[in-house]
Amino acid sequence: MAIDRLLKDEATEEKGERARMSSFVGGMAIADLVKTTLGPKGMDKILQSTRRGQNITVTNDGATILKSLHIDNPAAKVLVDISKVQDDEVGDGTTSVVVLAGELLREAEKLTMTKIHPMTIIAGYRMASECARDVLLQKAMDNKLDNEKFKSDLMNIAMTTLCSKILSQDKEHFAKLAVDAVLRLKGSTNLESIQIIKKPGGSLMDSFLDDGFILDKKIGVGQPRRIENANILVANTAMDTDKVKIYGARVRVDSMSKVAQIEAAEKDKMKEKVQKIISHGINCFVNRQLIYNYPEELFADAGILAIEHADFDGIERLALVTGGEISSTFDNPESVKLGHCKLIEEIMIGEDKLIRFSGVEMGQACTIVLRGASVHMLDEAERSLHDALCVLSQTVNDSRILYGGGWPEMVMAKEVDALARKTPGKKSHAIEAFSRALQSIPITIADNAGLDSAELISQLRAEHHKEKTTSGIDVITGGVGDMEKLGICESFKVKQAVLNSATEAAEMILRVDEIITCAPRQREDRM
């Protein structure tokens, strides 16, 4: 037997050069895929699923696009993961992080062609990313103490984030919604208490912020339409024991009247349960499951508003916002925590009736109602708004900001270049490559807007050699613009996360020198 058969049949391995090539190609392909969605003039993608119903998603959110892909290449998977983490961690910059990592790999590929060892490249990248991070720290501005200024920073950041999304037409309107919603949180990053309801119809401009909690349900028949100073019991319990369930149970009776007796007994049991619930001294009962006709009658008689089948997300939020807890047993009222709010009323949005809880315990709660032409549009609007909300809530905590429009990348590239000139040995090539990769972000922003990127970047580079410049790409006029005047800002935290994640991902992929694919499991013939 030949000695080279180390792995089982059908397992494959790629070594050295080939493995590295396969990683580079995978990483660059993913970066090229989302590259066109970067910046204010980025394009959208339509993702079509092959499942039944063939759902389509129209989006330009990097993480959403990459999440929906089924990828075989291991290096590409690493990039998909960093965009996911970026989405969970800071919410925005999901495309930038992939593009930067892809460019770092592209540069690394050129360097390995000239026989520079991957470890040397990694060492250079390390130095470069530290240098870039220090520059960002020096250049970050913080207006936390000046309330007016801080609020305008938040507005600018929200508008910059929304610029590259579907909401860019009405970005001022939505930036204001997002800033108001986040400032209500008073510094918490828990976005649970901001609820987003999507209602097709109307235009995007009809979207508004409501300072209560809106539940997407109707008020039942014969029940009070409006309740003040509500005590709310949020429950998850079955309310259907007033019917005899014949499935699965065998009941032997000698006359129909016996069946009626059994039914009456069941009904009494139900009545008892409703009495227990009423004895909590509530005037609103919200149940996750259905409430059938008979208990609904009983609640209506007692003047209690009963809301049935409030989906799980809805009741969890409702409990959180009104300060109650979800209960399922009602034997000892003292252990049940009720929720409270000042007013419950029915409102109309478009065609639909909804229930609004205003004056809730948790003052920071609010609901953003999105209106729009179609469901796809609303989904994309929600994703865009979510990005803005994430970035803003992070910025409220860490209030440092940077100018946008490719300004931070140019600043970093300039310093990294200077470092490369001071560094002896082969590492300097890698550091230079890092600076080129950083410049690829403004280049891509310009390319996506159909501008002449080579011309623009050389102008920018010249501008950045002056001290204290605030120049970046102004895609609207198609030239170099003053970011401070245009109010284009980004959150420092987002930029820092992009830089760190992209460098680490590129480093991880560079370290690979062998890819081993396991043999697929064989099916045994069941004969």
C-alpha positions as CSV (number, residue, x, y, z in Angstrom):
1,M,0.0,0.0,0.0
2,A,1.3,3.4,-0.9
3,I,2.3,5.6,2.0
4,D,0.7,8.8,0.7
5,R,-2.8,7.5,1.5
6,L,-3.0,9.2,4.9
7,L,-6.6,10.4,4.8
8,K,-9.7,8.3,4.2
9,D,-11.1,8.0,0.7
10,E,-12.7,11.1,-0.8
11,A,-11.3,13.4,1.9
12,T,-9.3,16.1,0.1
13,E,-6.6,18.4,1.2
14,E,-5.1,21.5,-0.3
15,K,-1.7,22.4,0.8
16,G,0.4,25.6,0.9
17,E,0.0,27.8,-2.2
18,R,-3.2,26.2,-3.4
19,A,-4.9,26.5,0.0
20,R,-3.9,30.1,0.3
21,M,-5.1,30.9,-3.2
22,S,-8.4,29.3,-2.5
23,S,-8.8,31.4,0.7
24,F,-7.8,34.6,-1.1
25,V,-10.2,34.0,-3.9
26,G,-13.1,33.2,-1.6
27,G,-12.5,36.3,0.6
28,M,-12.1,38.6,-2.4
29,A,-15.2,37.2,-4.1
30,I,-17.4,37.9,-1.0
31,A,-15.9,41.4,-0.7
32,D,-16.7,42.1,-4.4
33,L,-20.2,40.9,-3.9
34,V,-21.1,43.5,-1.3
35,K,-18.7,46.2,-2.5
36,T,-21.3,47.7,-4.8
37,T,-23.7,48.3,-1.8
38,L,-21.2,50.6,0.0
39,G,-21.7,54.3,0.4
40,P,-24.6,56.7,-0.3
41,K,-24.9,55.7,-3.9
42,G,-24.7,51.9,-3.3
43,M,-26.9,49.6,-5.2
44,D,-29.4,47.1,-3.7
45,K,-29.5,43.4,-4.2
46,I,-32.6,41.2,-4.6
47,L,-32.3,37.9,-2.7
48,Q,-34.7,35.2,-3.8
49,S,-35.2,32.1,-1.8
50,T,-35.9,28.8,-3.5
51,R,-38.2,27.7,-0.8
52,R,-42.0,27.5,-1.3
53,G,-43.4,30.9,-1.8
54,Q,-40.1,32.1,-3.2
55,N,-39.7,35.0,-0.8
56,I,-37.7,37.9,-2.1
57,T,-35.8,40.4,0.0
58,V,-34.5,43.7,-1.5
59,T,-31.7,45.0,0.6
60,N,-28.3,46.7,0.7
61,D,-27.5,45.8,4.3
62,G,-24.2,43.8,4.1
63,A,-25.0,41.5,6.9
64,T,-28.5,40.6,5.5
65,I,-27.0,39.8,2.1
66,L,-24.3,37.6,3.5
67,K,-26.5,35.9,6.0
68,S,-28.7,34.7,3.1
69,L,-25.9,33.1,1.1
70,H,-25.0,29.4,1.3
71,I,-21.2,29.4,1.0
72,D,-18.8,26.6,0.6
73,N,-15.5,28.4,0.8
74,P,-14.1,28.4,4.4
75,A,-12.5,31.9,4.0
76,A,-15.7,33.4,2.7
77,K,-17.4,32.0,5.8
78,V,-15.0,33.9,8.0
79,L,-16.0,37.1,6.3
80,V,-19.7,36.4,6.6
81,D,-19.1,35.8,10.3
82,I,-17.3,39.1,10.9
83,S,-20.2,41.0,9.1
84,K,-22.6,39.2,11.4
85,V,-20.7,40.1,14.5
86,Q,-20.4,43.7,13.3
87,D,-24.2,43.7,12.9
88,D,-24.8,42.4,16.4
89,E,-22.1,44.5,18.1
90,V,-22.6,48.0,16.6
91,G,-25.3,47.5,14.0
92,D,-23.7,49.4,11.1
93,G,-20.6,49.1,9.0
94,T,-21.4,45.6,8.0
95,T,-20.4,46.2,4.4
96,S,-17.3,48.3,5.2
97,V,-15.8,45.5,7.4
98,V,-16.1,42.9,4.6
99,V,-14.7,45.2,1.9
100,L,-11.8,46.2,4.1
101,A,-11.0,42.6,4.9
102,G,-11.3,41.6,1.3
103,E,-8.9,44.4,0.2
104,L,-6.4,43.4,2.9
105,L,-6.5,39.9,1.4
106,R,-6.1,41.2,-2.1
107,E,-3.0,43.1,-1.1
108,A,-1.7,40.1,0.8
109,E,-2.1,38.0,-2.3
110,K,0.2,40.4,-4.3
111,L,2.7,40.3,-1.5
112,T,2.8,36.5,-1.3
113,M,3.4,36.4,-5.1
114,T,6.6,38.3,-4.5
115,K,7.6,35.6,-2.0
116,I,7.0,37.5,1.2
117,H,6.1,35.1,4.0
118,P,2.5,35.3,5.4
119,M,3.9,35.7,8.9
120,T,5.8,38.8,7.8
121,I,2.7,40.2,6.2
122,I,0.7,39.6,9.5
123,A,3.4,41.3,11.5
124,G,3.2,44.3,9.2
125,Y,-0.6,44.4,9.3
126,R,-0.5,44.3,13.1
127,M,1.8,47.3,13.3
128,A,-0.3,49.1,10.7
129,S,-3.6,48.5,12.5
130,E,-2.2,49.7,15.8
131,C,-1.0,52.8,14.1
132,A,-4.3,53.4,12.5
133,R,-6.2,52.9,15.8
134,D,-4.0,55.4,17.5
135,V,-4.7,58.0,14.8
136,L,-8.5,57.4,15.1
137,L,-8.2,57.9,18.9
138,Q,-6.4,61.2,18.5
139,K,-8.8,62.5,15.8
140,A,-12.0,61.5,17.5
141,M,-14.2,64.4,18.7
142,D,-16.4,64.3,21.8
143,N,-19.2,66.8,22.4
144,K,-20.8,65.0,25.3
145,L,-20.9,68.0,27.6
146,D,-22.5,70.3,25.2
147,N,-26.1,69.1,24.8
148,E,-27.1,71.0,21.8
149,K,-24.0,70.0,19.9
150,F,-24.3,66.4,21.0
151,K,-27.8,66.3,19.7
152,S,-26.8,67.7,16.3
153,D,-23.9,65.1,16.3
154,L,-26.5,62.4,16.8
155,M,-28.7,63.8,14.0
156,N,-25.7,63.9,11.7
157,I,-24.7,60.3,12.5
158,A,-28.2,59.1,12.0
159,M,-28.4,60.9,8.7
160,T,-25.1,59.6,7.5
161,T,-26.1,56.0,8.5
162,L,-29.4,56.4,6.7
163,C,-27.8,58.0,3.7
164,S,-26.7,54.7,2.1
165,K,-30.1,53.1,2.8
166,I,-33.6,53.1,1.3
167,L,-34.6,55.9,3.7
168,S,-32.1,58.3,2.2
169,Q,-34.8,60.4,0.6
170,D,-36.5,61.2,3.9
171,K,-33.4,60.9,6.0
172,E,-34.0,64.0,8.1
173,H,-37.5,62.7,9.1
174,F,-36.2,59.3,10.1
175,A,-33.0,60.6,11.7
176,K,-35.2,62.6,14.0
177,L,-37.4,59.6,14.8
178,A,-34.3,57.5,15.6
179,V,-32.7,60.2,17.7
180,D,-35.8,60.8,19.7
181,A,-36.3,57.1,20.3
182,V,-32.8,56.6,21.4
183,L,-32.7,59.6,23.7
184,R,-35.7,58.2,25.5
185,L,-33.6,55.2,26.4
186,K,-31.4,57.4,28.6
187,G,-28.2,55.7,27.7
188,S,-29.3,52.0,27.8
189,T,-28.4,50.0,24.7
190,N,-31.4,47.7,25.2
191,L,-33.4,48.3,22.0
192,E,-36.1,46.0,23.2
193,S,-38.2,48.9,24.4
194,I,-38.3,50.5,21.0
195,Q,-40.9,48.6,19.0
196,I,-41.2,48.8,15.3
197,I,-44.6,48.2,13.7
198,K,-44.8,47.9,9.9
199,K,-48.1,48.9,8.2
200,P,-48.2,48.9,4.4
201,G,-50.0,51.9,2.9
202,G,-49.2,55.6,3.0
203,S,-45.7,56.9,2.1
204,L,-42.5,56.6,4.1
205,M,-43.0,60.1,5.2
206,D,-46.1,59.1,7.1
207,S,-44.1,57.1,9.6
208,F,-44.2,58.4,13.1
209,L,-43.0,57.9,16.6
210,D,-45.6,57.1,19.3
211,D,-44.6,57.5,22.9
212,G,-46.7,54.5,24.1
213,F,-46.7,50.8,23.3
214,I,-48.8,49.7,20.4
215,L,-50.1,46.2,20.2
216,D,-51.2,44.9,16.9
217,K,-54.5,43.6,18.0
218,K,-58.2,44.5,17.9
219,I,-60.4,45.0,20.9
220,G,-63.0,42.3,21.3
221,V,-66.7,42.6,20.9
222,G,-68.7,44.3,23.7
223,Q,-65.6,45.3,25.6
224,P,-64.6,48.8,26.8
225,R,-62.9,50.8,24.1
226,R,-60.9,52.9,26.5
227,I,-59.5,52.3,30.0
228,E,-57.8,54.8,32.2
229,N,-55.3,53.8,34.9
230,A,-55.2,50.3,33.7
231,N,-54.0,47.3,35.8
232,I,-52.8,44.8,33.3
233,L,-52.4,41.1,33.8
234,V,-50.2,39.6,31.1
235,A,-50.7,35.8,30.9
236,N,-49.9,32.8,28.9
237,T,-52.7,30.3,29.7
238,A,-55.2,28.2,27.9
239,M,-58.8,29.5,28.1
240,D,-60.7,26.7,26.4
241,T,-61.7,24.3,29.1
242,D,-65.4,25.3,28.7
243,K,-65.7,22.9,25.8
244,V,-65.6,19.1,26.2
245,K,-62.7,17.9,24.2
246,I,-63.9,14.6,22.7
247,Y,-60.6,13.9,20.8
248,G,-58.5,11.3,22.7
249,A,-61.0,11.0,25.6
250,R,-63.6,8.2,25.7
251,V,-66.8,9.1,27.6
252,R,-69.5,6.5,28.1
253,V,-72.9,8.0,29.0
254,D,-76.4,6.5,28.8
255,S,-78.2,9.7,27.8
256,M,-77.5,13.1,26.2
257,S,-78.4,14.8,29.5
258,K,-75.2,13.4,31.0
259,V,-73.2,15.0,28.3
260,A,-74.9,18.3,29.1
261,Q,-73.9,17.8,32.8
262,I,-70.3,17.2,31.9
263,E,-70.4,20.4,29.8
264,A,-71.9,22.3,32.6
265,A,-69.2,21.1,34.9
266,E,-66.5,22.2,32.5
267,K,-68.2,25.5,32.1
268,D,-68.1,26.0,35.9
269,K,-64.5,25.2,36.0
270,M,-63.8,27.9,33.4
271,K,-66.0,30.4,35.3
272,E,-64.0,29.7,38.4
273,K,-60.8,30.4,36.6
274,V,-62.1,33.7,35.2
275,Q,-63.2,34.6,38.7
276,K,-59.7,34.0,40.0
277,I,-58.3,36.2,37.3
278,I,-60.8,39.0,37.9
279,S,-60.0,38.8,41.7
280,H,-56.6,40.3,41.0
281,G,-58.3,43.6,40.6
282,I,-57.4,44.1,37.0
283,N,-59.2,45.9,34.2
284,C,-57.2,44.5,31.3
285,F,-56.3,40.9,30.6
286,V,-53.8,40.1,27.8
287,N,-53.4,36.5,26.9
288,R,-50.9,34.9,24.6
289,Q,-53.4,32.1,23.7
290,L,-56.9,32.3,22.4
291,I,-59.7,33.3,24.7
292,Y,-62.9,31.6,23.7
293,N,-66.4,33.0,23.5
294,Y,-67.6,32.0,27.0
295,P,-64.7,33.5,29.0
296,E,-64.7,36.5,26.8
297,E,-68.4,37.1,27.7
298,L,-67.5,36.8,31.4
299,F,-64.7,39.4,31.0
300,A,-66.9,41.7,29.1
301,D,-69.6,41.5,31.8
302,A,-67.0,42.4,34.4
303,G,-65.9,45.4,32.3
304,I,-62.5,43.9,31.7
305,L,-60.7,44.4,28.4
306,A,-59.5,41.0,27.2
307,I,-57.0,40.8,24.5
308,E,-56.4,37.4,23.0
309,H,-53.6,35.8,21.0
310,A,-51.1,38.6,21.4
311,D,-48.1,37.0,19.8
312,F,-45.2,36.1,22.0
313,D,-42.9,39.0,21.0
314,G,-45.9,41.3,21.7
315,I,-46.6,40.0,25.2
316,E,-43.0,39.8,26.2
317,R,-42.5,43.4,25.3
318,L,-45.8,44.4,26.8
319,A,-44.8,42.8,30.1
320,L,-41.4,44.5,30.0
321,V,-42.8,47.9,29.2
322,T,-45.7,47.9,31.7
323,G,-43.5,46.5,34.4
324,G,-45.6,43.3,34.8
325,E,-44.6,39.7,34.5
326,I,-46.1,36.9,32.4
327,S,-48.1,34.6,34.6
328,S,-49.8,31.3,34.0
329,T,-51.3,30.4,37.3
330,F,-53.7,32.5,39.2
331,D,-54.1,30.8,42.6
332,N,-52.3,33.3,44.8
333,P,-52.9,36.9,43.6
334,E,-50.2,38.3,45.8
335,S,-47.4,36.7,43.8
336,V,-48.6,37.9,40.5
337,K,-46.9,41.1,39.3
338,L,-49.3,43.3,37.4
339,G,-48.4,45.8,34.7
340,H,-49.7,49.4,34.8
341,C,-50.3,52.2,32.3
342,K,-52.3,55.4,32.3
343,L,-54.5,54.8,29.3
344,I,-55.5,52.0,26.9
345,E,-57.3,53.0,23.8
346,E,-58.0,51.9,20.2
347,I,-56.3,53.8,17.4
348,M,-56.5,53.5,13.6
349,I,-53.4,53.3,11.5
350,G,-54.3,53.1,7.8
351,E,-56.9,50.4,7.5
352,D,-56.1,48.6,10.8
353,K,-57.2,49.1,14.3
354,L,-54.5,48.7,17.0
355,I,-54.5,49.1,20.7
356,R,-52.3,51.7,22.3
357,F,-51.0,51.7,25.8
358,S,-49.8,55.1,26.8
359,G,-48.1,56.4,30.0
360,V,-46.4,53.1,30.6
361,E,-44.2,52.4,33.7
362,M,-41.1,52.1,31.6
363,G,-40.9,55.7,30.5
364,Q,-38.3,55.0,27.7
365,A,-40.6,52.7,25.8
366,C,-41.9,53.9,22.4
367,T,-43.2,52.5,19.2
368,I,-42.1,53.6,15.7
369,V,-44.8,53.0,13.2
370,L,-43.4,52.6,9.7
371,R,-45.6,53.2,6.6
372,G,-44.6,52.4,3.1
373,A,-45.7,51.2,-0.3
374,S,-45.0,47.5,0.0
375,V,-43.9,44.9,2.4
376,H,-40.4,44.6,0.9
377,M,-39.9,48.3,1.3
378,L,-41.0,48.2,4.9
379,D,-38.7,45.3,5.7
380,E,-35.8,47.2,4.2
381,A,-36.8,50.4,6.0
382,E,-36.9,48.4,9.3
383,R,-33.4,47.1,8.7
384,S,-32.1,50.6,7.9
385,L,-33.8,52.1,11.0
386,H,-32.4,49.3,13.1
387,D,-28.9,50.1,11.9
388,A,-29.4,53.7,12.8
389,L,-30.9,52.9,16.2
390,C,-28.0,50.6,17.0
391,V,-25.4,53.1,16.0
392,L,-27.1,55.9,18.0
393,S,-27.5,53.9,21.1
394,Q,-23.8,53.0,21.0
395,T,-22.9,56.6,20.4
396,V,-24.9,57.8,23.4
397,N,-22.7,55.6,25.5
398,D,-19.4,56.3,23.8
399,S,-20.0,59.8,22.4
400,R,-16.8,60.1,20.3
401,I,-17.4,60.8,16.7
402,L,-15.4,61.1,13.5
403,Y,-16.2,62.8,10.2
404,G,-17.4,60.4,7.4
405,G,-17.2,60.2,3.7
406,G,-13.8,58.4,3.5
407,W,-12.2,61.0,5.8
408,P,-11.1,58.5,8.5
409,E,-9.7,56.1,6.0
410,M,-7.6,58.8,4.4
411,V,-6.3,60.0,7.8
412,M,-5.4,56.5,8.8
413,A,-3.8,55.7,5.4
414,K,-1.6,58.8,5.7
415,E,-0.2,57.8,9.1
416,V,0.2,54.2,8.1
417,D,2.2,55.3,5.0
418,A,4.4,57.4,7.3
419,L,5.0,54.4,9.5
420,A,5.9,52.3,6.4
421,R,8.7,54.7,5.5
422,K,10.2,54.5,9.0
423,T,10.0,50.7,9.2
424,P,13.0,48.7,7.9
425,G,12.8,45.3,6.3
426,K,10.1,43.4,4.4
427,K,7.4,44.4,6.9
428,S,7.3,47.9,5.4
429,H,5.7,46.3,2.2
430,A,2.9,44.9,4.3
431,I,2.4,48.2,6.1
432,E,2.2,50.0,2.7
433,A,-0.3,47.4,1.5
434,F,-2.4,48.1,4.6
435,S,-2.6,51.8,3.7
436,R,-3.6,50.9,0.1
437,A,-6.4,48.7,1.5
438,L,-7.7,51.5,3.7
439,Q,-7.9,53.8,0.7
440,S,-10.0,51.3,-1.1
441,I,-13.0,52.3,1.0
442,P,-13.2,55.9,-0.3
443,I,-12.3,54.6,-3.8
444,T,-15.3,52.2,-3.6
445,I,-17.6,55.0,-2.4
446,A,-16.5,57.1,-5.4
447,D,-16.9,54.3,-7.8
448,N,-20.4,53.4,-6.7
449,A,-21.4,57.0,-7.2
450,G,-20.1,56.8,-10.8
451,L,-17.3,59.3,-10.1
452,D,-13.7,59.2,-11.3
453,S,-12.1,57.6,-8.2
454,A,-8.5,57.9,-9.3
455,E,-8.8,61.6,-9.8
456,L,-10.8,62.1,-6.5
457,I,-8.5,60.1,-4.3
458,S,-5.4,61.9,-5.6
459,Q,-7.1,65.2,-4.8
460,L,-8.1,63.9,-1.4
461,R,-4.5,62.7,-0.7
462,A,-3.2,66.2,-1.5
463,E,-5.8,67.7,0.8
464,H,-4.9,65.4,3.6
465,H,-1.3,66.5,3.5
466,K,-2.4,69.8,4.9
467,E,-2.8,70.0,8.7
468,K,-6.3,69.6,10.3
469,T,-8.2,69.0,7.1
470,T,-11.8,67.8,7.1
471,S,-12.0,66.8,3.4
472,G,-13.8,63.8,2.3
473,I,-15.8,62.7,-0.8
474,D,-19.0,64.6,-1.4
475,V,-20.9,62.2,-3.6
476,I,-23.7,64.7,-4.2
477,T,-21.5,67.3,-6.0
478,G,-19.1,64.7,-7.2
479,G,-16.0,66.3,-5.8
480,V,-14.0,66.8,-2.6
481,G,-16.1,68.4,0.1
482,D,-15.8,69.7,3.7
483,M,-17.2,67.0,5.9
484,E,-17.6,69.4,8.8
485,K,-19.9,71.8,6.8
486,L,-21.8,69.0,5.3
487,G,-22.4,67.4,8.7
488,I,-21.3,63.9,7.6
489,C,-20.3,62.1,10.8
490,E,-19.7,58.5,11.8
491,S,-19.6,56.9,15.2
492,F,-16.0,56.3,16.4
493,K,-17.1,52.9,17.8
494,V,-18.3,51.7,14.5
495,K,-15.1,52.7,12.7
496,Q,-13.0,51.1,15.4
497,A,-14.9,47.8,15.2
498,V,-14.5,47.8,11.4
499,L,-10.8,48.2,11.7
500,N,-10.3,45.6,14.3
501,S,-12.5,43.0,12.9
502,A,-11.3,43.3,9.3
503,T,-7.6,43.1,10.4
504,E,-8.2,40.1,12.6
505,A,-10.2,38.3,9.9
506,A,-7.6,38.9,7.2
507,E,-4.9,37.7,9.6
508,M,-6.8,34.6,10.4
509,I,-7.2,33.7,6.7
510,L,-3.6,34.5,6.0
511,R,-2.4,32.0,8.6
512,V,-4.1,29.1,6.7
513,D,-1.7,26.9,4.8
514,E,-3.8,23.8,4.5
515,I,-7.5,23.1,4.0
516,I,-8.7,19.6,4.8
517,T,-12.2,18.6,3.7
518,C,-13.6,15.6,5.4
519,A,-15.0,12.7,3.5
520,P,-18.8,12.7,3.2
521,R,-20.5,10.0,5.3
522,Q,-21.5,7.1,3.1
523,R,-25.0,5.8,3.2
524,E,-25.2,2.0,3.8
525,D,-27.5,0.2,1.5
526,R,-30.5,-1.0,3.5
527,M,-31.1,-4.2,1.7
